[in-house]
Amino acid sequence: MQGRKLILSVLVLLFSTAFAFPQSETFKPVVNNLALYKQKKDLKFLTAAKKSVDSLVTTHADSLDIKKSVYRALVNSTIVYEDSLNTLKQPATLFTQTVDLLDKICKNKKAVSYQDQIDYIKRCLANVYIREGFHYMSTSDFVNSEQSFLKAQKYVPSFKQLNFYIAYSSNKLGKLQDAARYYTNLIDADTAKASYIEAAANIYQSIGDTAKAVDIIQKGRKRFPDDKLLLLNAANIYNNQKAYGLLQPLLEPLLNNYPNSADVAFVAANCYDNLDQYKKAETCYLRAIDMNSAAYEPVFNLGLLYYKESLLGAPNKDANTRLAAQMLEKANEILPNDTKALKMLQLIYTETQNKNQLIKVDNKLKQLTNQ
């Protein structure tokens, strides 16, 4: 049965100001230009801010000054985040230099005094890594996309959405255990979506952990009770497990949500059939056949159902036997070389003493089985 196609939407982290530095003449040009950029979104102010902050670092001692380093990292991270097309013609190494500078700052014991600014810098750099990850993803380079998203997560570990992008990349790389873990991290988050739950369940199924898949689907249905694809996924799992008792309560909403699906109608029919609810099974088999008359299984199964009902005896034994023969003959027309329908017809023609038809079926079976 059908599933959900995961769609990746472009992720942009919230841009928030972090210019809460004490005013001083030394840093005033930098602060003013950053403030002007925030107001007017004109990149020329970032150019001016960079010139100002670079002019403050001329000696080795300047490079060790944490306040000056934080200012430089703040300006540089704003540029690499905001100027994605590199309109300002900055060197290609600016991003990696800023990453190295931030790592150096974070190792300094005095860094705790600049936590707000450092958090802002991290958000900017995380955004660049995310943008980079999407670029790699668009070219199906999932090795590098996964690495970019992991680097972003290092800076914004509380941003749960990143688990989705990492999981998606890991899944594409065939790293199913990793993908499942990252999807699972998303399920209890406020940003969780039904598609994440379905993806996690599908992956656990693919690695053979059906119990975990069922647990995730059950949690998902409690959280998103009206999501029809989670309903479908749960039905698929129970149907594959032949857990018809668990599947039965899902059939009515399933049929209501997928009224034009022959596959859904067949799953419902097969479930009712196995639970000996023959009238409901008959209705659903006929529904499936009406939507797809070329499908073999619904026709064959309906023939079997009528035959089972004929074994129950009077008052409808003969009528059910005739219906069974008709459906099995139709199944044989769909797949002439399938021996299942032929063997059932052989049994019915023997019981009804239909010698002419029995001879034809016997001969056909001999041809197919080389006997």
N, C-alpha and C positions, 0 to 999 in steps of 0.2 A: 504494500500500500504506500501511497505517496508520503513524502516528508517535507520538511521545511528547508528552504535554501537559505543559508546564512549570508547575511549581507553586512559587509564592513562599512561603517560610516566613518567619515573623517573625524578624528578626535582633536579638539582644541582645548587645552587647559585654560582655566580662567587666568587672565592677565590682571595682576593686582599690584598696586604700588608698594614700594618698599624703601622709600627715600626718607626714612625717619632718622636722618643724621642731625646731630647738633649743628647749627649754623656756624660757619667759620669762614673767614675771608679766603683761606687756602682752597677750600672745596666749593665755595659759592658758585663759581662758573659751571662746575660740573652739575651741581644740584639744580641750578636754574635751567640749564639746557635740557636736562632730563625732564624737568617739570614742563617746559615748553613743548617738548616732544609729546608728552602725555596729553597735553591740551590740544595741540594742532596736528599731530601725527605727520609732521614733516621731517623726513629723514635728515635734513640738513642740521637739525638740532642734535641728532645723535653723532654726526660728524664733529660738531663743535664740542660735544661732551667728551668724545674720545681724545680729541686734540688736547683738551684741558687736562684730562686725567693722565694721559701719557707724558705730559710736560712735568708732572709731579714726580715721575720716577726716572731719575737720571743717574743715580748711584746705586751701588750694591746695598747700601743702608736703606735707601728708599724702597727697594724691592723686598726688604725684610719687614717693612712697616705694614702691619696687618690692616690698618685703616685704609692706607693707600691701595693695598692689594684688594680689599673688599670693594672699594670704589671702582677699580679697574675691572674686576670680575663682574660687577653690577652693570657697568656700561657695555662691556664686551658681550655679556650674555643677552642683554637687551638687543644689541645689534644682530647677533646671530639668530635670535628668535624672530625679531620683527622684519629684518631685511632678508627674507628667504631667497630672493632673486639676486642677492649680493649687488644691489644697485650702487652701493657705496664702494665697490671694488676693493673690499678687504681681502687680505691674503687668505688662501685656502686653509692655512694652519690656524686661523683665529679661533675656530671652534675647539680644536684639540688643546690649544694653548690655554683657553679659558677653563676647560675641563681640568687640566693639570694645575692651574692656578687655584681653582676651587678646592681640589684635593689638598693642596698645600695649606690653604687657609684653614680647612677643617682639622688639620693636625695641630694647629696652634691653640694653645690653652686659652688664649684670649678670644677665641672665636665665639664663645658663648655670649659675648657682649653684642654680637651682630647677628643673632639667630634669625630675626625677621628678614634681614637682607640676604642672608645665606639661603633661607627657604625660597625667597623670590628667585635668586640665581638658579637654584635647583629646578624650579618649575620651568624657567626659560630653557635650560639645557635639556630637561626631560622632553619638552615640546619639540626641540630640534631632533632628538633621537626618535621620537614618535613619527615625525615627518619623514625622517630618513627610513624608518621601518616601513612606512607605507610606500615609499618609493621602491624599496627592494621587493615588497610584496607585489607591486604592480608589474614587476618583471619576473615574478615567480622565483625570486631568489630568497627562499624561505630560511636558508641558513643565516644570512645576514639580517633578514627582517627579525628573526627570533632574537639575535644578539642585540639589535638596536632596541627592541622593546624591553629586554632584560636590563639593559643599561639605563633606560628611562625609569624602570621600576626601582632601581637603586636610589634614585633621587626622589621619587614620589611613591614610596611603598604603600601608602594608604589609599592610593588611587586604584580601586578594585577593577575598574574597566580594563586596565592593562592586562589583567589575567586572561581576558578574552583574546587579545591580539597575540599574546604569547602562546596560548592554547591553540589558536588557529594555525599559527606557524608550526608549532610542534606536531600537530596532527598532519599537516602537509608533508612533514619530514618523516612521518611514520613513527614518531616517538610517542606512541599512544599512552603509555603510562604517565609521561610528563603532561601530555595534553589533558588527560583525565583529571590529573591533580589540579591543574590551573582552572579548568572548568568548575571543578568542585569548589574551589575557593570563591567562585563567583556566586554560587547558589544562594548563600545566606546574606549576600550583600544587598544594600538598598537599591543598587543599580541592576540587580538580577533581572534577566528577561527569560521568557519561556524558551526562546531559541537556545540559550545557554544550557538550560536544563536538558533539553532534547539532545543537544550535541554531546553533553557529558554522558547521558544514558546510552547513546549510540556507540560511543567509544568504549564504554565498559562492556557493552554487548560484544563488540568486535574483539575484545581481549578475553572474552569468555567469562566475565564476572557478571552473570545475569542477575544475581541477588542484589548487587550494588546498583545495577541499572534499574531494577524494579524499585528499590528504595528511593532513588533519585526521582523517578517518575512520580511516585506516590507523594513525595514532598512537593514536587512541582505542581501536581494537580490540586493540592491543598492551597497552594499560593496563587495559582492561576486556574481556578475551577472552570472558567469558561473558555479556556484555550483548547480549541478543537484538535490541534496537532498533537498536544500532549495526550489528549484522549486517544487519538489514533495510535500514538506510540505505545501507550499502555496496552491497548487492544492487540497490537502486533506482538508484543512480548508474551502476553497470556496465550495468544493463539499458537505461537511457536512452541510454547511450553505445554500446550494441550491442557492448560489450566482453565477448563471450561466453566467451572464454578465461579472463578474470579472474573472471567470474561463476561459472563451473562449480565451482570448489572450495568455493564458499559454499552450493551447492544442498542438499547432504545435511544440514548443520546447520540450514539455513533451513527445510527441510521438516520436520525433527524439532521445531524450535521453534514452527512454525506449522502443525500438522497439520490444522487445520480451516479454513485460509484458501484459498479458491478462487483468489484473486489470486496468492498465492505459488505454488500448484500450476501456474497458467498461466505465470508467469514462468519457472519451472523447465522446463516443457514446451517453451516457446518457445526457451529456451537450448539444450536438448538437440537440438531440431529443427534449429537453425541450425548445430549441430556435427555433424550427420548421425548422431546417436545415436538412431535412430528408435524402438527398443523402449522406451528410457527416456522419450522424448518421448511416445509413445503412452500409457504408464502414467500420466504426469502430466496429459496432456490429459483422459483418462478420469476421473482424480481430480478435476480442476477441474469437469468437466461433472457429475459425481455430486453435487458440493456446490452447484452453481448451474447447473441445466439450462437456465435462461433466458438465459444469457450467450452471445452470438453468436460472439465471437472464438475460444474454445476449440473450439467445434463446427466452425466454418469451417476453422480451422487443422488440425484432425484430418482433415478431409476432404481438404485439400491434402496432408497427410502420406501418407495412403493412396494418393492419386493418384501422388505421387512414387515410392512403393514399387512401384506397378504398372508404372511405366516401367522399373524394373530388370529386368522380364521374369519368366520362369518361375522357380520352379514356382507362385508365388502371384499371378501377374498378374491372373487373372480374379477371384479372391477379393478382392484389394486394390481392383480397379476397382469391384466391387459395394459394398464398404465405403465407398469414396470417394463414390459416388453417394448412399448412404444418409445419410452425414453432411452432405453438401452440400444434400441435400433437407431435412434437419432444420434446417440453417442458414437456408435459404430460408423455412421456416415461421416461424422466429424473426423474421427481417427480410425480409418478402416483396418489398420494393422495392429491396433491395440488389443491385446489378448484378454484384458480384464472384462471388457464389455462382451466379447465373444463367449467367454466362459460362463458369464451370467446368463446370456441368451441360451446357451447350450443347456443350462440347468432348467430354465423356464420352459423351453420347447420340449424338453424331456417330460416335465411335469404335466404340461398341457397336451402332450402327444401330438405336437405339430411336426409330423414326420418330414414334410417337404423342407421346412425352414431348418429343422435339425440337421438334415443331410448337408445343406449349404454351409451351416456353421461348422459342422464337423470337418468338412473338406477344407474350409478356410483355415481352421486351426491346424490341420495337418500340414498345410502349406507353410504356415508361419513357424511351426515348431519342428518341421522336417521329420515328422513321425510317419 
